[in-house]
Amino acid sequence: MPKYWIFDADACTFERCDKQAALDADMPVIVSDGDVHVRIDGESRRWPSGETLTVAGVQFDREAFEDAVSQMHLFMQAAVPVADLEIKALIDDERD
């Protein structure tokens, strides 16, 4: 399933967004669906490994982007069970 990021001009970073926001965006968008593509000014192109992407004077490295996405994915996988345990503990506390 593709993942989408839209450029946040205020923070000069790419933030996760849903597909509709990416389609409606007039800002640069990154789409990761096994390969990484960028859409800038309505033109979509592949973002090759080793190539930097410059948006609003800020350079982004593809490998650093993929590492950050991977770390976020690992963090989210680890965080969900902890959150579930915290919710279960709260429920158990209310029962006592």
DSSP file (Angstrom, degrees, kcal/mol; ACC not computed):
  #  RESIDUE AA STRUCTURE BP1 BP2  ACC     N-H-->O    O-->H-N    N-H-->O    O-->H-N    TCO  KAPPA ALPHA  PHI   PSI    X-CA   Y-CA   Z-CA
    1    1 A M              0   0    0      0, 0.0    33,-0.1     0, 0.0    31,-0.0   0.000 360.0 360.0 360.0 127.5    0.0    0.0    0.0
    2    2 A P        -     0   0    0      0, 0.0     2,-0.4     0, 0.0    31,-0.2  -0.251 360.0-149.2 -63.6 149.7    1.5    3.4   -1.0
    3    3 A K  E     -A   32   0A   0     29,-2.2    29,-2.5    15,-0.1     2,-0.4  -0.923  11.5-150.5-118.6 148.4    2.5    5.9    1.7
    4    4 A Y  E     -AB  31  17A   0     13,-0.7    13,-2.2    -2,-0.4     2,-0.4  -0.928  13.6-175.4-126.9 143.1    2.3    9.6    1.1
    5    5 A W  E     -AB  30  16A   0     25,-2.2    25,-2.6    -2,-0.4     2,-0.4  -0.997   9.8-158.1-133.7 138.5    4.2   12.6    2.4
    6    6 A I  E     -AB  29  15A   0      9,-2.7     9,-2.8    -2,-0.4     2,-0.3  -0.912  27.8-107.3-117.0 145.2    3.5   16.3    1.6
    7    7 A F  E     - B   0  14A   0     21,-2.5     2,-0.8    -2,-0.4     7,-0.3  -0.548  23.2-151.9 -73.9 128.6    6.0   19.1    1.9
    8    8 A D  E  >> - B   0  13A   0      5,-3.6     4,-1.9    -2,-0.3     5,-1.2  -0.888   5.8-165.9-100.8 104.4    5.3   21.4    4.9
    9    9 A A  T  45S+     0   0    0     -2,-0.8    -1,-0.2     1,-0.2     5,-0.0   0.800  84.9  56.8 -63.8 -30.1    6.8   24.8    3.8
   10   10 A D  T  45S+     0   0    0      1,-0.2    -1,-0.2    -3,-0.1    -2,-0.0   0.892 120.6  27.5 -68.8 -39.2    6.6   26.2    7.4
   11   11 A A  T  45S-     0   0    0     -3,-0.3    -2,-0.2     2,-0.2    -1,-0.2   0.545  99.3-131.7 -98.6  -9.5    8.7   23.4    8.8
   12   12 A C  T  <5S+     0   0    0     -4,-1.9     2,-0.3     1,-0.2    -3,-0.2   0.896  71.6 106.2  55.3  43.8   10.7   22.6    5.6
   13   13 A T  E   <S-B    8   0A   0     -5,-1.2    -5,-3.6    -7,-0.1     2,-0.5  -0.902  75.4-107.5-139.3 167.9   10.0   18.9    6.1
   14   14 A F  E     -B    7   0A   0     -2,-0.3     2,-0.4    -7,-0.3    -7,-0.2  -0.885  34.7-163.7 -99.0 132.2    7.8   16.2    4.6
   15   15 A E  E     -B    6   0A   0     -9,-2.8    -9,-2.7    -2,-0.5    -2,-0.0  -0.906  26.6-101.8-116.9 143.4    4.9   15.1    6.8
   16   16 A R  E     +B    5   0A   0     -2,-0.4     2,-0.3   -11,-0.2   -11,-0.3  -0.310  49.0 167.8 -59.3 144.0    2.8   12.0    6.4
   17   17 A C  E     -B    4   0A   0    -13,-2.2   -13,-0.7     3,-0.0     2,-0.1  -0.932  34.5 -96.8-148.0 171.0   -0.6   12.6    4.7
   18   18 A D     >  -     0   0    0     -2,-0.3     4,-2.0   -15,-0.1     5,-0.2  -0.409  42.2-100.7 -87.5 171.4   -3.4   10.5    3.3
   19   19 A K  H  > S+     0   0    0      1,-0.2     4,-2.5     2,-0.2     5,-0.2   0.888 119.8  52.9 -60.1 -43.1   -3.8    9.9   -0.5
   20   20 A Q  H  > S+     0   0    0      1,-0.2     4,-2.3     2,-0.2    -1,-0.2   0.912 108.6  49.4 -63.2 -42.6   -6.5   12.5   -1.0
   21   21 A A  H  > S+     0   0    0      1,-0.2     4,-1.0     2,-0.2    -1,-0.2   0.892 111.8  50.0 -62.8 -38.3   -4.3   15.3    0.6
   22   22 A A  H  < S+     0   0    0     -4,-2.0     3,-0.3     1,-0.2    -2,-0.2   0.903 111.5  48.0 -65.7 -40.7   -1.4   14.2   -1.6
   23   23 A L  H  < S+     0   0    0     -4,-2.5    -2,-0.2     1,-0.2    -1,-0.2   0.864 115.7  44.3 -67.7 -35.4   -3.6   14.3   -4.7
   24   24 A D  H  < S+     0   0    0     -4,-2.3    -1,-0.2    -5,-0.2    -2,-0.2   0.603  90.7 115.7 -82.9 -12.7   -5.0   17.7   -3.8
   25   25 A A     <  -     0   0    0     -4,-1.0     4,-0.1    -3,-0.3    -3,-0.0  -0.252  46.0-169.8 -67.6 140.7   -1.6   19.2   -2.9
   26   26 A D  S    S+     0   0    0      2,-0.1    15,-0.2    15,-0.1    -1,-0.1   0.214  72.6  82.2-105.1  11.2    0.0   22.0   -4.7
   27   27 A M  S    S-     0   0    0      1,-0.1    12,-0.1    -5,-0.1   -19,-0.0  -0.676 100.5 -75.1-104.5 163.0    3.1   21.4   -2.7
   28   28 A P        -     0   0    0      0, 0.0   -21,-2.5     0, 0.0     2,-0.4  -0.307  51.6-161.0 -58.7 143.5    5.8   18.7   -3.5
   29   29 A V  E     -AC   6  39A   0     10,-2.0    10,-2.8   -23,-0.2     2,-0.4  -0.974  11.6-151.0-130.1 141.6    4.7   15.2   -2.6
   30   30 A I  E     -AC   5  38A   0    -25,-2.6   -25,-2.2    -2,-0.4     2,-0.5  -0.951  11.8-166.6-110.5 133.6    6.7   12.0   -2.0
   31   31 A V  E     -AC   4  37A   0      6,-2.9     6,-2.8    -2,-0.4     2,-0.6  -0.986   2.1-168.6-121.5 125.4    5.0    8.6   -2.8
   32   32 A S  E     +AC   3  36A   0    -29,-2.5   -29,-2.2    -2,-0.5     4,-0.2  -0.949  25.1 148.4-116.8 113.1    6.6    5.4   -1.6
   33   33 A D  S    S-     0   0    0      2,-2.4     3,-0.1    -2,-0.6    -1,-0.1  -0.222  92.7 -55.4-133.6  43.3    5.1    2.2   -3.0
   34   34 A G  S    S+     0   0    0      1,-0.2     2,-0.3   -33,-0.1    -2,-0.1  -0.106 138.6  48.1 101.3 -33.1    8.1    0.0   -3.0
   35   35 A D  S    S-     0   0    0     -4,-0.0    -2,-2.4    13,-0.0     2,-0.5  -0.864  92.1-115.8-125.8 165.0    9.9    2.6   -5.1
   36   36 A V  E     +C   32   0A   0     -2,-0.3    11,-3.2    11,-0.3     2,-0.3  -0.908  32.5 176.4-112.4 128.5   10.0    6.3   -4.3
   37   37 A H  E     -CD  31  46A   0     -6,-2.8    -6,-2.9    -2,-0.5     2,-0.4  -0.912  14.1-151.9-123.9 152.4    8.5    8.9   -6.6
   38   38 A V  E     -CD  30  45A   0      7,-2.9     7,-2.5    -2,-0.3     2,-0.5  -0.955   1.4-156.6-121.9 145.7    8.2   12.7   -6.2
   39   39 A R  E     +CD  29  44A   0    -10,-2.8   -10,-2.0    -2,-0.4     2,-0.4  -0.971  19.7 168.5-122.6 116.6    5.6   14.9   -7.7
   40   40 A I  E >   - D   0  43A   0      3,-2.3     3,-2.0    -2,-0.5   -13,-0.1  -0.996  69.7  -7.5-130.1 129.7    6.6   18.6   -8.1
   41   41 A D  T 3  S-     0   0    0     -2,-0.4    -1,-0.1     1,-0.3     3,-0.1   0.862 130.1 -55.4  53.1  39.6    4.5   21.1  -10.1
   42   42 A G  T 3  S+     0   0    0      1,-0.2     2,-0.5    -3,-0.1    -1,-0.3   0.380 113.9 116.2  80.2  -5.5    2.3   18.3  -11.3
   43   43 A E  E <   -D   40   0A   0     -3,-2.0    -3,-2.3     2,-0.0     2,-0.4  -0.857  50.5-155.9-101.2 128.1    5.1   16.3  -12.7
   44   44 A S  E     +D   39   0A   0     -2,-0.5     2,-0.3    -5,-0.2    -5,-0.2  -0.845  20.6 163.0-103.1 137.8    5.8   12.8  -11.2
   45   45 A R  E     -D   38   0A   0     -7,-2.5    -7,-2.9    -2,-0.4     2,-0.1  -0.988  41.2 -97.3-148.9 156.9    9.3   11.2  -11.5
   46   46 A R  E     -D   37   0A   0     -2,-0.3    -9,-0.3    -9,-0.2     0, 0.0  -0.471  29.1-137.5 -70.3 143.1   11.2    8.5   -9.8
   47   47 A W        -     0   0    0    -11,-3.2   -11,-0.3    -2,-0.1     3,-0.1  -0.861  27.1-146.4-102.8  97.4   13.6    9.6   -7.0
   48   48 A P    >   -     0   0    0      0, 0.0     3,-1.7     0, 0.0    14,-0.2  -0.242  22.4 -95.9 -66.6 149.9   16.7    7.5   -7.7
   49   49 A S  T 3  S+     0   0    0      1,-0.2     3,-0.1    13,-0.1    12,-0.0  -0.334 110.6  25.1 -58.7 143.5   19.0    6.2   -5.0
   50   50 A G  T 3  S+     0   0    0      1,-0.3     2,-0.4    -3,-0.1    -1,-0.2   0.322  96.9 114.7  83.6  -8.9   21.9    8.4   -4.3
   51   51 A E    <   -     0   0    0     -3,-1.7    11,-1.0    -4,-0.0    -1,-0.3  -0.768  59.0-137.7 -97.2 139.2   20.2   11.5   -5.7
   52   52 A T  E     -E   61   0B   0     -2,-0.4     2,-0.5     9,-0.2     9,-0.2  -0.634   8.9-143.2 -89.2 154.5   19.3   14.5   -3.5
   53   53 A L  E     -E   60   0B   0      7,-2.9     7,-2.9    -2,-0.2     2,-0.6  -0.980  11.1-156.6-116.4 124.6   16.0   16.2   -3.8
   54   54 A T  E     +E   59   0B   0     -2,-0.5     2,-0.4     5,-0.2     5,-0.2  -0.915  17.8 169.2-108.5 121.1   16.0   20.0   -3.3
   55   55 A V  E >  S-E   58   0B   0      3,-2.6     3,-2.2    -2,-0.6    -2,-0.1  -0.995  72.5 -13.7-131.1 124.8   12.8   21.7   -2.2
   56   56 A A  T 3  S-     0   0    0     -2,-0.4    -1,-0.1     1,-0.3     3,-0.1   0.837 129.0 -54.3  53.4  37.1   12.6   25.3   -1.1
   57   57 A G  T 3  S+     0   0    0      1,-0.2     2,-0.5     0, 0.0    -1,-0.3   0.476 114.6 116.8  79.8   2.2   16.4   25.4   -0.8
   58   58 A V  E <   -E   55   0B   0     -3,-2.2    -3,-2.6   -45,-0.0     2,-0.4  -0.896  57.2-141.5-106.6 130.5   16.5   22.3    1.5
   59   59 A Q  E     -E   54   0B   0     -2,-0.5     2,-0.4    -5,-0.2    -5,-0.2  -0.755  13.6-166.1 -94.3 135.9   18.2   19.1    0.3
   60   60 A F  E     -E   53   0B   0     -7,-2.9    -7,-2.9    -2,-0.4     2,-0.5  -0.966  11.5-143.6-119.3 135.8   16.8   15.8    1.1
   61   61 A D  E  >  -E   52   0B   0     -2,-0.4     4,-2.5    -9,-0.2    -9,-0.2  -0.849   8.9-142.2-100.3 130.8   18.7   12.5    0.7
   62   62 A R  H  > S+     0   0    0    -11,-1.0     4,-2.8    -2,-0.5     5,-0.2   0.923 101.2  48.8 -60.2 -45.9   16.7    9.5   -0.5
   63   63 A E  H  > S+     0   0    0      1,-0.2     4,-2.5     2,-0.2    -1,-0.2   0.897 112.0  49.0 -63.6 -39.1   18.6    7.0    1.7
   64   64 A A  H  > S+     0   0    0      2,-0.2     4,-2.4     1,-0.2    -1,-0.2   0.894 111.2  51.2 -65.1 -38.6   18.1    9.2    4.8
   65   65 A F  H  X S+     0   0    0     -4,-2.5     4,-2.4     2,-0.2    -2,-0.2   0.941 111.4  46.6 -61.9 -47.8   14.4    9.5    3.9
   66   66 A E  H  X S+     0   0    0     -4,-2.8     4,-2.6     1,-0.2    -2,-0.2   0.889 111.9  51.4 -63.5 -39.1   14.1    5.7    3.7
   67   67 A D  H  X S+     0   0    0     -4,-2.5     4,-2.8     2,-0.2    -1,-0.2   0.918 110.6  48.5 -62.5 -43.2   15.9    5.2    6.9
   68   68 A A  H  X S+     0   0    0     -4,-2.4     4,-2.4     2,-0.2    -2,-0.2   0.908 112.5  48.1 -63.7 -41.7   13.7    7.7    8.7
   69   69 A V  H  X S+     0   0    0     -4,-2.4     4,-2.4     2,-0.2    -2,-0.2   0.915 112.6  49.1 -63.9 -43.1   10.6    6.0    7.3
   70   70 A S  H  X S+     0   0    0     -4,-2.6     4,-2.5     2,-0.2    -2,-0.2   0.918 111.8  48.1 -62.7 -44.5   11.9    2.6    8.3
   71   71 A Q  H  X S+     0   0    0     -4,-2.8     4,-2.7     1,-0.2    -1,-0.2   0.894 111.2  51.0 -63.3 -39.9   12.7    3.8   11.9
   72   72 A M  H  X S+     0   0    0     -4,-2.4     4,-2.7     2,-0.2    -1,-0.2   0.909 110.3  49.7 -63.0 -41.8    9.2    5.4   12.1
   73   73 A H  H  X S+     0   0    0     -4,-2.4     4,-2.4     2,-0.2    -2,-0.2   0.929 112.5  46.5 -63.0 -45.5    7.7    2.1   11.0
   74   74 A L  H  X S+     0   0    0     -4,-2.5     4,-2.1     2,-0.2    -2,-0.2   0.903 112.8  50.6 -63.7 -40.3    9.7    0.1   13.6
   75   75 A F  H  X S+     0   0    0     -4,-2.7     4,-2.6     1,-0.2    -2,-0.2   0.927 110.5  49.0 -62.1 -44.9    8.8    2.7   16.3
   76   76 A M  H  X S+     0   0    0     -4,-2.7     4,-1.7     1,-0.2    -2,-0.2   0.897 110.3  50.8 -64.6 -39.8    5.1    2.4   15.4
   77   77 A Q  H  < S+     0   0    0     -4,-2.4    -1,-0.2     1,-0.2    -2,-0.2   0.906 115.2  42.8 -63.5 -39.9    5.2   -1.4   15.5
   78   78 A A  H  X S+     0   0    0     -4,-2.1     4,-1.0     1,-0.2    -2,-0.2   0.838 112.0  54.7 -74.1 -33.0    6.9   -1.2   19.0
   79   79 A A  H  X S+     0   0    0     -4,-2.6     4,-2.6     1,-0.2     5,-0.2   0.829  95.9  65.4 -73.4 -31.8    4.6    1.5   20.3
   80   80 A V  H  X S+     0   0    0     -4,-1.7     4,-2.6     1,-0.2     5,-0.2   0.939 101.9  45.8 -61.7 -49.9    1.3   -0.2   19.6
   81   81 A P  H  > S+     0   0    0      0, 0.0     4,-2.4     0, 0.0    -1,-0.2   0.899 113.0  51.7 -61.1 -36.6    1.8   -3.1   22.0
   82   82 A V  H  X S+     0   0    0     -4,-1.0     4,-2.4     2,-0.2    -2,-0.2   0.935 110.6  48.1 -63.0 -44.9    2.9   -0.7   24.7
   83   83 A A  H  X S+     0   0    0     -4,-2.6     4,-2.5     1,-0.2    -1,-0.2   0.912 110.7  51.6 -61.3 -42.4   -0.2    1.5   24.2
   84   84 A D  H  X S+     0   0    0     -4,-2.6     4,-2.6     1,-0.2    -1,-0.2   0.906 110.1  49.0 -61.1 -41.2   -2.4   -1.6   24.3
   85   85 A L  H  X S+     0   0    0     -4,-2.4     4,-2.5     2,-0.2    -1,-0.2   0.897 110.4  50.8 -65.5 -39.3   -0.7   -2.6   27.6
   86   86 A E  H  X S+     0   0    0     -4,-2.4     4,-2.1     2,-0.2    -2,-0.2   0.905 111.6  47.4 -65.4 -40.4   -1.2    0.9   29.0
   87   87 A I  H  X S+     0   0    0     -4,-2.5     4,-2.4     2,-0.2    -2,-0.2   0.923 111.9  50.3 -65.0 -44.0   -4.9    0.9   28.1
   88   88 A K  H  X S+     0   0    0     -4,-2.6     4,-2.7     1,-0.2    -2,-0.2   0.904 109.6  51.5 -60.6 -41.0   -5.4   -2.6   29.6
   89   89 A A  H  X S+     0   0    0     -4,-2.5     4,-2.4     1,-0.2    -1,-0.2   0.900 109.5  49.9 -63.7 -40.6   -3.7   -1.4   32.8
   90   90 A L  H  X S+     0   0    0     -4,-2.1     4,-2.0     2,-0.2    -1,-0.2   0.910 111.8  47.9 -63.5 -41.9   -6.1    1.6   33.0
   91   91 A I  H  X S+     0   0    0     -4,-2.4     4,-1.5     1,-0.2    -2,-0.2   0.925 112.1  49.4 -64.0 -44.7   -9.1   -0.7   32.5
   92   92 A D  H  X S+     0   0    0     -4,-2.7     4,-1.2     1,-0.2    -2,-0.2   0.892 109.3  52.7 -61.4 -39.7   -7.8   -3.1   35.1
   93   93 A D  H  < S+     0   0    0     -4,-2.4     3,-0.3     1,-0.2    -1,-0.2   0.892 107.5  51.5 -62.5 -40.1   -7.3   -0.2   37.5
   94   94 A E  H  < S+     0   0    0     -4,-2.0    -1,-0.2     1,-0.2    -2,-0.2   0.816 107.1  53.9 -67.9 -29.7  -10.8    1.0   37.0
   95   95 A R  H  <        0   0    0     -4,-1.5    -1,-0.2     1,-0.2    -2,-0.2   0.800 360.0 360.0 -73.6 -28.5  -12.2   -2.5   37.8
   96   96 A D     <        0   0    0     -4,-1.2    -1,-0.2    -3,-0.3    -2,-0.2   0.473 360.0 360.0 -73.7 360.0  -10.3   -2.6   41.1
